[in-house]
């Protein structure tokens, strides 16, 4: 593994287990087997390293979600693809998903929160657009797109958090039930 990749891996591992603020630059460099100047060379700062971790991992989820949320006139099918997208990503990348959730709930004024919230906002825009497009077939949803996007992600993240903490394994059946439960709320 090259130095840059080693630093990304060390940052993901340490940040997800102890939090962004709980890890120092020296510790990151030592975990990656490099000197501190190498971290500064590639990333400029610890914050730059965090931004690179997010660019590497969050962009994968962003791209998958864009495809999953592409609305083709079948809202239940689209919602199932969206939920599966999140769950599949969190299952493949549990360290990153845990880190992103933690930083989303970090203090609003923290640099780490600002990094995480940028990606959440991108995904919310994608989901809001999905619900706006679905209004053509489901007029009773008009004007509720923001609340629906927030509620859907909140529900998904609650289930994923349980899975990350090994309290639940999200099966296909549970995923379908989640979509069904959410759908009943938005169609009423």
N, C-alpha and C positions, 0 to 999 in steps of 0.2 A: 504494500500500500504506500502510495507517495505521501509526502508531508502534508499537502493540502487536504487530501482525503482523510489522512490520519487525524488531522485537527478537527475536521467536520465530524468524524465518528466520535472522537473524544468529547467534543462539545455536546453532541446529542446525548451521549450516555451520561455525562456528568450533569448537564443542565436538567435532564429529565428526572434524574434521581435526587438532586439536591436543590434545584432551582437555579435560575440565572444568577441571582445575587449571592448565592451560597458557594460560588466557584470563582477562584481567582485565575488570572492569566498564567501565573507560574504553574499552577496545578494542571491547567489545560495543556500547556506545552509539555510538561513532564508525562502526562497521560498519553500524549501523541508521540513521545520520544523525540521531540525537537526542542530547540532553544526558543526563548521568548521572541527574539528578533524574527524568527521564521513566521510566527503567528502574525506579527505586525506587518511583515512583508506581504503576506497573502491577504490579510483581512483589515489591516489598519488599526484595529482595536478589538476588544472583546465584543463590543456591540456589532462591529462589522462581521465578526465570526457568527454571531447569532443571526444576523440578517442573511448570511450565506447559508446557514442551516435551513432557514425558512425558505429561501429561494430554491434550494435543492428539493426539499420535501413538500412544502405547501403548494408549490407550483404543480406537482404531480396530482394532488387532490383537486386543485383548481381546474386543471385540464380535464380530468375524468368527470368532474361535476358538470362542466360545460356540455359534454357529450350526453351524460345521463339526463340532464334537465332539458334537453332539446324536445320541445313539445310538438307532438304529431297528432294531437286531437284526442288522446286517450290519457286522461289525468291519472287514473289509478295505476296504469302501467308506468307512466312517467315517475310518479311518486315512488313506486317500487324500485325503479332503476336508481333514483336519487338516494333512497335509504340504503340500498345495496352498495352504492358507490362509497358512501361514508363508512359503512361497516366493513367493507372489504379493505379499504385503505387503513382503517384503524387496526384491523387484524394483521395486516402486513407490516405496518409501521407503528407498533404500540408505543415505543419510546417517544417518537415525534408527536403522536396524537396526545399523549399524556402531557408533554411539554407545552403544546399549543393550548390545551385546555387550561393548564395552570397559569400560563401567561395571559390568557384572555381575562382571567379573574384577578390578575395582579393589580396593584394600585394604578389607577388611571394615568397618573402623571409619570409613571416609570417608563424608561426607554423600552424595556422588554415588552410591556403591555402594548405600546405603540406599534412595535414590530408585529405582534400577533394580531392585533385588531385590524390591521390593513388587510390581511388575508381573509379574516372573517367577513369584513365588509364586502370584499370582492365576491365572496360566495353568496352573501345575502342579496346582492344585486342580481346575480344569476337566478336565485330562487324567486325573488320578487318578480322578475321578468317572466318566469314560468307561470306564476299565478295570474299575472296581468293577461298573458296570452290565453289562459284557460277560461277567462271571463266570457269569451265568445260562446262557449258551450255551457258555462255555469254562471249565469248572470248574477246570482245571489252572492257571489264572491266579490263583486265590484267594490273597489276601495279598501279591501282588506288584505291586499297582497303583502304589505309589510308585516302585519301581525301573523299571517300564515307562515311566512318565511321564518320569523323568529320562533314561532311555536314548533314548527317542524324540526328546526335545528336543535331546539331545546330538548325535544323528545328524543331525537336521535342521540344527542350527547349524553342524556341520562342513561340510556341503555348501554352506550359504549363505555361510559364510566363504570357501570356495573361489571361489564366484561373485563375492562382493564384491571379492576380490583378483584377479579376472579370470583365474583358473586353470581355470575350468569354467563352462559355461553349463548350467543345470539345465533339461533338456528334459522333456517329458512322459514319455518313456521312462525317463530317469534317476529321475524322481519315482516312477514305478511300480516300478522296481527297488529303490529305497530302501524303499518300503512292503513289497515282497515279502521283502527281506532281513530287515527288522525282524520281520515276521510269522513267518518261520521260527524266529526265536529265541524268540518268546513262545509258540508253539504246542507247543514241545518240552518 
